[in-house]
Amino acid sequence: MKIAVISPNKKNLEDLGRFLKADGDRGVSLYEGGITRIQPVAVQQHPDVLILDSMCIDMEELAELERLGQYHPEMTFIMLCSNQSPDFLINAMRAGVREVLPSPVGKEAILGAIARIEQKMGLGRARGQKGKIVTLMPCKGGSGATFLAANIGYALAAQENKKVVLMDFNLEFGDASLFVSDHKPPANLADVALNIQRLDASLLASSLVHVLPNFGVLASPEDPGQAMEVRPEHIDALLKLAVSQYDYVILDIGRAFNAIPIKALDHTDFIFPVLQMTLPFIRDAKRLMSVFKSLGYPNEKVRLIVNRYQKGGDISLKDIEHTLGMDVYKTVPNSFDAVAASVNQGVPVTKLVKNNPVSKSIQELAQTLVEEQDGKTDGWWSRLVHRA
């Protein structure tokens, strides 16, 4: 956690620095000055927490602070002020201030406030522990990317015992939750965006469709018009929180390239373009690879998945690899009846037909992801032999 402190009082500033630096491995920066320092520090340093000491600012300045919070929704404000009147406290909270404490503040009070913020941000997990973001993106409509995103998420949770969240970033017409659940989402991505100032681990968890205790889905907006509520800075705040809370954050995004999907891709550890073995898919996949290259994504970040794979067709895997200039990471076989039953019932395919070739392929893909993250190289056969 990065903490910035601004105070016109040199002694208060030194005391706060001593309290904060003596407790944990947080990064603490101190700035002597008043209200005019707030904007530069926020813009240049991007702290997680901004502590404002001895600045009992008026309503007009509180409005400025609120606007600053809208541009930096991931930032939390603490005010230290001798003015503890009910009106001031209410107005400060409306402006997005998380805590208002007396000034000068004691060590226990400021550390207690920081601990509460860390808990709400989901930093209760081991410090430095960060989940992986995996994005599935269709090379062409009908590729099966949403089906794979939902089912890989389920396999990571059910089979690998990982804590997983699936986020549907197909803002206009997303339906990822329907692939693994028949429950109505309690909230969606647009609802979270509208409450971005309140975003914490509890709000995120309460917005999910819980498929398993360790697997939830954040649905896309119910009304395509709600998509306008989601902005790129919301994606920053949401993913920053998600990776502190979950082992895997699975993103299902459409084919559009605008500020929001690009922001999501920038955060992504692995991008899985999904294609099928037909010429239109390969042509669009080649275009997609060009876009990734122009965005500066390294080849090792991009991993091809060939869905509905069948041997003996007009186009081979070698043809695809030669045309796209990269290896195929995984193939998922064709099994139309099993996949259709899974989608129609809203039940994960690995739960519905565990021994189906599609189910086995998805399970193997989930296992490979975990083994790579854990630094293991043994495959499923080796693990089976060791267990025996």
N, C-alpha and C positions, 0 to 999 in steps of 0.2 A: 504494500500500500504506500502511495506517495502522499505526503501531507505537506501543505504549504501554510505558513502562519504569517499574517500581516498585523502589525501593531505599531501605533505611534509611540508606545511606551517601551523604552529599551529594556527596563527591568522585567516587565511582564513578558516580553519577547524572549529574553534569556531564560526565564523560569519555564516557560512553555517548552522551549527547545530542550532543556534539561529533562523535564518530565517525559517528553515523548521519545527522546533518543535513548533513555535508560530502559525503555520497555519494548522489547522485541526488535525485529530487524526492519522496521519501517524506514522509508526514506523521508527525512524531514528537512524542509528548506524554510529559512527565516527571512522576513523582509520587514525592514523598519519603514513605516510610512502610514498613510491614511487611506481614505476612500479611493483616491486616484490610482493607487497601486493595484486595486482589485482586478480591473480589466486586463492590464498587461500580464500579471502573474497567471491569471486563468488561461489566457490565450497562449502564452509562451511555455508555461510549465505543465499544463494539463494535469493538475494534481487530482487524486481521488477525493481528497478532503481538503477544503479551504476553510481555515479558521480565521475569523475576523474579530480582533480584540479591540475593545474600547471604541467601537463605531456604532453608536446608537442612532443609525441613520433614519431619516424621515421617510414619509410615505412615498415621495417621488423617487428617492434613492432606492427604496425597497422595490419599486417597480422596475428600476434598472437592474437590480439584482435578480429579479424574477426573469427578465429577458435574457440575462446572461445564463441562467440555469436552463432556459429553453434551448440555447445554442450548445450547451454542454450538459446534457441530461445525465451523463455518467458521473458528474461532479456533485459532491455532498458539501453543504455549507453548515458550519457551526458558528454561532455568534456568541461572543463573550461581552456582556453589557451590564452595566449597573441598573439600567431601566428594565425592571421585571414586571411592569404593569400589565394587566390582562389584555388591554387593547394592543399594546406593542407585541406581546407574545403571539396573539392571534394573527396580526398582520404579518409578522415575520414568518410564521408557519405557512400562511397563504402564499408568501413569496417563494416558498420552497426551502426555507431554512429547516434543517433537520433537528437541531438542538439549539436552545438558547440558555446559556449558563451565566452565572455572575462573573464580574470582572473586578479584581483579579480572581482567577480560578484556582482551586486547589488541585493537587496531583490526582487524587482519587476521582474527583468529578470529571476531569478531562479524559482520563484513561478509561473511565466507565463509559463515557460517550463514544469514544473510539471503538471500544469493544462491542458496543451495541451496533454501531455502523458496520463493523466487520461481520458480525453475525447476519445482519440484513443483506449484506453484499454476497453472502455465501462463502466467506473466507474462513468458515469453521473447519473446512477440510485442511489437510496438511499444507503448510505454507509452501508455495512453489509448485504445488500439484495442479496440473492444468489438463483439462480434457482435450480430446482431438475433435476437430471439426471436419466432417466428411460431407461433401456436396455431390448429389447426383443430378445430372443435367441431360436432358434429351438432345440428341443430335437432330432429331426430327420428331414431330408429333406422332404419338402412338408407339414410341420406343419401349415403353414399359418402365421408365425411370421412376415414376411415383410408386408403382408396385414394388420395385426393388428397394427403394428408400424405406418404405414402411416395413417391409419384411426383413431387411438387414437390421433395422433398428430393433425389431422384435427378437431376432436371433441373438443379437449382442446381449440383450437383457435376459432372455429365457435360457439360452444355452451357455453363455459366457459369464452370466451373473454380473454384468456391468450396469451402471446407472446411465440411462439413455434418454435423450429427448429428441423427438423429431419435430422440426419446424417447417411448416408449409409456407415457403416464400413465393409460391405461385399466386400472387396477390389477387388477380382478377377472377381466376376460375380454379383455384386449388381445391382438392378434395382428398388429400392424403389420409385424413382421419378415417374416412369411410373404408379404407382398405384393411383396417385392423380393428375397427370398433363400430358398433351401431348406436353408441351413446351420443347425445347432443353435446357439443363442446360448451363448457361453462363460460368461455370467453374466447377471443381470437386475437390475432396479431394486431389488428387495428385497435382493439380495446386496450391492449398492453401499451401501444404507442400513445394513446390518449392519456394514460396514467403513468407516463414514463418517469415523472418526478417521484412517484411512489414505488418505482420498480425495485424489488428486492427478491430474495429467494422465495419468500412466502407468497408474494403476488404471482410470481412466475408459476410456482407449483399449483396454485389455486386456479390458474387459467388453463391448465392442461386437461385433455381427456386421458385418464389414467387407464391404460390397457393392462399393465402389470404394476405392482408396487414400485418397480424400478424402471418403468417405461411409460412415458407420457408423450402426447402429441399436442403441439400448439397449432391450432387450425388457422387457415387463411381467413380473411374477412368474409363474412356471410354475404354481404352486398358488395359487388365490385366497386361501387362508389366509395366505400370505406377505405379502399386502398390508398386514396389520397391522404389519409391521416398518417401513413407510414412514411418516414423520412430517413435518409441515410444515417443521420446521427443517432436515430433510434436503434438502428442495426448495430452500431458500435456498442451502445450501452447494453443491449440485449445479449449479444454474443460474449461480451466481456463477463457478464454475470454467468451465462450458461456454462462457459468452460471452467468456471470456479465451482460449479455445482454438479456437473455431470462428467462421466468418463468419456462419453461420445455425444456429440451434437450432430445429428444428421439433418442436412438441409435438402429440401426438395425445391428446386427453382425451375422456372420455365426457360424459354429460349431467348427472351428479350434481354438486350444489353442496355440497361440504363443505370442510373446512379445506385439504386438499391441492390440489384443482383451483383454488380461489380464490387460494391462494398462488402457483400457477403463472400464473394470469391476471394477478395483480398485477405479476409480472415481465415480462409479455408486451408487446412493442412493437405487434404487430398481431394482432387476433383475427379469424379467418375463420369465421363461422357458415356452415354448409353446409346448404342446403335444396333441395327439389325443388318443381316447380310444381303442387302439389296443396294443397287446403284444409287438411288436417291439418298439413302442414309449415309453412304460413304461420301458422296459429294458434299452433303451438309456437314459431315464430320470433319472433312478437310477444311471447310470454311471456319468451323469452330476452332480447329487447331491454330489457324492463322490469327484468329482473334486472341486466343490465349497467348500466343507469341508476342503480339503487339502490346498486350497488357503486361508483358514482362514475366509471365509465369514460367518457371523452369520445367523442363520435361518431366522430371521426377515427381512433380506435383500432380501431373495429369496421368490418369490410368484408365485405359479403355476397357469397357465391358461390352461384350457382344451378347445380346439377348436373343432368345429363341434360336439358338445355334443348332444347326443340323449339318452333319457331314454329307459330302457328296454333292453339294449344290454347284451352281455355275461359278460362284465366287468362293474362294477359300480364305482361311485365316491369313495365309501368306500374302494373298492379294491385298487384303486390308492393311496388313502391316507394311507392305511395300508402298502402297499408295499414301498412307498417313505418316510414314516415317517413324513409327514406334510400335513396340510389341503390344499385343493384346494381353491385358492383365488377367482377366477371367472371362469364361464363357458360362452362360446360363442356358441349359437346353430348352427345347420347345416341348411344352406339355400343356396344350391349350385347355383341355378339360379341367385339369387340376387348378390351373391359374384362374380360369373363369369361375369355378366354384368358389375359390377363395375370395375373389373380388365381389361376387354376387352376395356372398354371405357375410362379408366384412370380417372374415376370420383369417389370421395369418396362415400362409400355406404350410409352414412347418408344423403348425398345430393341427391343421385339418388333415393333411396327408404327409405324415412325417417321413416316410420312406420314398416319396416321389423324387425323381431325379432333380427337379427344380428345387425342392426342399433341401436335398443334400448339397446342391451347389451353393445355395444361400448360406447354409450352415458352415460350409467350408470357407466361404468368403469371410464370414464373420470371425471364424477362428483364425484365419490368416491375418486379419487386421489386428487382432489382439496379440498374436504371437509377434508380429512386427513391432508393435508398440512396447511389448515387454522384453524385446530383444531375444526372443526365442526363435530357433530355426527348425525345430523338430516338427514334422507334420503329424497328421492324425494317426498314421500307421505306427510311427515311432512311439507316440504317447500310449497307444493301445498295447504295444509290446511291453513298455515299461510297467504299465499297470498290471499286466499278466504276471 
